[in-house]
Amino acid sequence: MRGFLILILISLFLFPFALMSQEKGKEEKAIEIQRERYDYNPQGRRDPFLDLLSVMRQRHRRGSRVQGIRGVYSDEIVLVSIAKRKDGKYFALILDSRNFPYTITVGTKLADGEVIKITENEVVIRQITRSPVFLKPYKDIVLKLNMEE
């Protein structure tokens, strides 16, 4: 009888600690489930997930180009600045893959598209896609100015 009483006293003494350890284990599990989420924002930089060799092969396959802005592809453009004329319309200064500067306005034709919109901090280019993957026969590319500087 005395042993049974000691066993009951010991279990009453250890029971709260067992509950605390179970709650602590639940908290640890909840912490393990929570993970940080990462989003990639290119902000005008090259996409690091693209295969560089396939991009270079595509450029090589393009063959001889037309001289001037008509020979520049929309994926090669780097937006440098945007300015406003006296009549209120915007124009942009861009660089091609050889760092040659061009001035573009709305309606400027490129090798694979056309400039459709210029605002005070972005240029929208409608790139013609000849791929059965896309639902539309075009893709709008938005080039934004990096205002950090």
C-alpha positions as CSV (number, residue, x, y, z in Angstrom):
1,M,0.0,0.0,0.0
2,R,2.8,2.3,0.9
3,G,4.5,1.7,-2.6
4,F,1.2,2.4,-4.3
5,L,0.9,5.8,-2.5
6,I,4.5,6.7,-3.4
7,L,3.8,5.8,-7.0
8,I,0.8,8.1,-7.0
9,L,2.8,11.0,-5.4
10,I,5.6,10.6,-7.9
11,S,3.2,10.6,-10.9
12,L,1.4,13.7,-9.6
13,F,4.8,15.4,-9.2
14,L,6.0,14.4,-12.8
15,F,2.7,14.9,-14.6
16,P,3.0,18.8,-15.0
17,F,6.5,18.4,-16.4
18,A,5.3,15.9,-19.0
19,L,2.6,18.3,-20.1
20,M,5.1,21.1,-20.4
21,S,7.4,19.0,-22.5
22,Q,4.5,18.0,-24.8
23,E,3.5,21.7,-25.2
24,K,7.1,22.6,-25.9
25,G,7.3,19.9,-28.6
26,K,4.2,21.3,-30.2
27,E,5.7,24.8,-30.3
28,E,8.9,23.5,-31.8
29,K,6.9,21.7,-34.5
30,A,5.0,24.9,-35.3
31,I,8.2,26.8,-35.6
32,E,9.6,24.1,-38.0
33,I,6.6,24.4,-40.3
34,Q,6.9,28.2,-40.7
35,R,9.4,29.0,-43.4
36,E,10.4,32.2,-45.1
37,R,9.1,32.9,-48.6
38,Y,11.5,34.3,-51.2
39,D,10.3,36.3,-54.3
40,Y,12.6,37.2,-57.1
41,N,12.3,40.7,-58.5
42,P,14.7,41.3,-61.4
43,Q,14.4,45.2,-61.5
44,G,15.8,45.4,-65.0
45,R,18.6,42.9,-64.4
46,R,19.2,39.7,-66.3
47,D,17.2,36.7,-65.2
48,P,19.8,34.4,-63.5
49,F,17.6,31.3,-64.2
50,L,17.9,31.6,-68.0
51,D,20.4,29.4,-69.7
52,L,23.0,31.7,-71.1
53,L,24.1,29.3,-73.8
54,S,20.6,29.0,-75.2
55,V,20.2,32.8,-75.2
56,M,23.5,33.2,-77.1
57,R,22.5,30.4,-79.6
58,Q,19.2,32.3,-80.2
59,R,21.1,35.5,-80.9
60,H,23.5,33.7,-83.2
61,R,20.6,32.2,-85.1
62,R,19.1,35.6,-85.8
63,G,21.6,36.0,-88.5
64,S,22.5,39.3,-90.2
65,R,20.7,42.3,-88.9
66,V,19.3,45.5,-90.3
67,Q,21.3,48.5,-89.4
68,G,20.0,51.0,-86.8
69,I,17.2,50.6,-84.3
70,R,15.3,48.2,-86.6
71,G,18.0,45.6,-86.0
72,V,17.8,45.8,-82.2
73,Y,15.8,43.0,-80.4
74,S,13.7,43.9,-77.4
75,D,15.5,41.6,-75.0
76,E,18.8,43.3,-75.7
77,I,17.6,46.8,-74.7
78,V,18.8,48.6,-71.5
79,L,16.8,51.6,-70.5
80,V,19.0,54.6,-69.6
81,S,16.7,57.6,-69.2
82,I,13.3,59.1,-70.0
83,A,12.7,62.7,-70.9
84,K,9.7,64.9,-71.7
85,R,9.5,67.1,-74.8
86,K,7.9,70.6,-74.9
87,D,4.7,69.1,-76.4
88,G,4.3,66.8,-73.3
89,K,5.3,63.5,-75.0
90,Y,8.0,61.3,-73.6
91,F,11.0,59.8,-75.3
92,A,13.6,57.4,-74.0
93,L,17.3,56.8,-74.3
94,I,18.3,53.2,-74.6
95,L,21.4,51.1,-75.2
96,D,21.6,48.0,-77.4
97,S,23.8,45.0,-76.8
98,R,26.9,46.8,-78.2
99,N,26.2,49.8,-75.9
100,F,25.2,51.9,-78.9
101,P,22.7,54.6,-77.8
102,Y,19.3,55.2,-79.5
103,T,16.4,57.6,-78.8
104,I,13.0,56.0,-79.1
105,T,9.4,57.3,-79.0
106,V,6.0,55.7,-79.1
107,G,5.7,53.9,-82.4
108,T,9.4,53.1,-82.9
109,K,9.8,49.8,-84.6
110,L,12.3,47.2,-83.4
111,A,13.5,44.0,-84.9
112,D,10.9,42.0,-83.0
113,G,8.3,44.5,-81.8
114,E,7.2,48.1,-81.3
115,V,7.3,50.7,-78.6
116,I,3.6,51.2,-77.5
117,K,3.9,53.3,-74.4
118,I,6.3,55.6,-72.6
119,T,5.6,57.2,-69.2
120,E,7.8,59.1,-66.9
121,N,9.4,56.0,-65.4
122,E,8.7,53.1,-67.8
123,V,8.7,52.0,-71.4
124,V,6.4,49.3,-72.7
125,I,7.4,47.3,-75.8
126,R,5.1,44.9,-77.5
127,Q,7.2,42.0,-78.6
128,I,5.8,39.8,-81.4
129,T,6.0,36.1,-80.4
130,R,5.7,33.4,-82.9
131,S,5.4,30.6,-80.4
132,P,2.4,28.3,-80.0
133,V,3.0,28.3,-76.2
134,F,1.6,31.9,-75.7
135,L,-2.2,32.5,-76.0
136,K,-1.6,35.9,-77.6
137,P,0.7,36.5,-80.6
138,Y,2.5,39.2,-78.6
139,K,4.1,39.8,-75.2
140,D,4.4,43.2,-73.5
141,I,7.8,43.9,-72.0
142,V,8.0,46.6,-69.4
143,L,11.3,48.4,-68.9
144,K,11.4,50.5,-65.7
145,L,13.9,53.1,-64.6
146,N,15.9,52.2,-61.6
147,M,15.3,55.3,-59.4
148,E,17.8,54.5,-56.7
149,E,20.5,56.7,-58.1
